[in-house]
């Protein structure tokens, strides 16, 4: 017969076995390197775990763990991509520009979970809130832009404005996520004829930018050539300046030397200067020696003698034969 004590012991044993089973099944968890975890105790987040590995906790229902990814998520507006298949949602993509034209704009947002507690408890569906905020930001920017800007070269500016608006909204909603990047995908017109016309406009603008770039390149090339020529002229001018300065210093030094010689013997120096000057001024003039009575000495034609000496062949010496007598 089972006694009351045995019943109590059996009941406590069952409770212990149940607690042990709960601990074995719910008392440990694994956090991967690409994951993060929020440890929840009685509905409140006690710890944000980012270190990977095997972790232990109190069994359910005391504690539970929410495992969240630390990777980058994407949210799209105007289309959806699943398993490589792209599905367009034209109603989401259809927008009105500031100049009252209709276009289709697709956008992708990359984001991460940065605060698991806020992501889990500050909203029922944070991803839906992000989608709505993204759509509102995109429509607000497109609604204040011209259609030409959205279709041509102002897309980076539109992306930057959408980024600013979306980040401000997400900070206001405080749902524990951070926006990493915003990128426009396809921006096009719903009508084929209008699309073709704007394509021609886009091609014309691209050709215009190409011509401007070519003209800028040509201008820079010519400016560089002119700068190089300017530097060369300045370098030559500096060389000429230095050369003339050195020549002037040499002339001054030579004049000082001549002046020193002149102070020692004025007459000789004066005569030498006159003769040197005459040699430079009259290099090919016939020279005659004059006597004291200013008569030309006829019997000493110096130039004739010099020319005769230059024209006459050198004298040859004959060796006497071996058989000649004394």
Secondary structure, DSSP 8 states (H G I E B T S, - for coil): ---HHHHHHHHHHHHHHHHHHHHHHHSEEEE-TTEEEEEEETTEEEEEE-S-EEEE---TTTEEEEEEE-S-EEEEESEEEETTEEEE-HHHHEEE-TTS-EEEEEEEEEEEE--HHHHHHS-S-HHHHHHHHHHHHHHHHHHTS-HHHHHTTTHHHHHHHHHHHHHHHHHHHT-SEEEEEEEEEEEE-SSHHHHHHHHHHHHHHHHHHHHHHHHHHHHHHHHHHHHHHHHHHHHHHHHHHHHHHHHHHHHHHHHHHHHHHHHH-HHHHHHHHHHHHHHHH-TT-----B-TTS-B-TT--HHHHHHHHHHS---------TT---
